[in-house]
Amino acid sequence: MTSRPRLATDVNYVNGLAAVALFAVMAYVFLTSELGDPAGFPDGSIVASIGYAMFNMVDQAAIPAESFLVAFIIIALVLDAALDGAVTLARREDDESVVTALTDGGRRLAGRAGGDEQPDDASDPEGGED
């Protein structure tokens, strides 16, 4: 027979009171702060300005931008993708063997990741030749 969950009565209320006090302080700061009017962007296309920044034509953009910033972000994305690929290729299996990128339909290729594997033609179940 299963029993119902019981309500814990031996809890420490200090953590809950600290969270409520932090919420009260943050709510007070938010409600009493004086925020200025939103400035917005000047007239012009934001998308066109990003395009001009990508091709280093910032003098034609309606909104000023840094031309090197877009190149920096693109390089950062490429390096991040390369790092993710390297980690994926270098992961280990549960038996501490290295997963190789050279496989054939899910089977490991002969001569890779261990010397005791047989070549594909040695494991032919029919035993026939082509």
Protein Blocks (a to p, Z undefined) as FASTA:
>chain_A
ZZdddddfbbcfklmmmmmmmmmmmmmmmmmpccdddebjaeddfklmmmmmmnopaklp
mbdcdfklmmmmmmmmmmmmmmmmmmmmmpccfkopacdfbdgehiacehiaiakbccfk
lmpmnlpaZZ
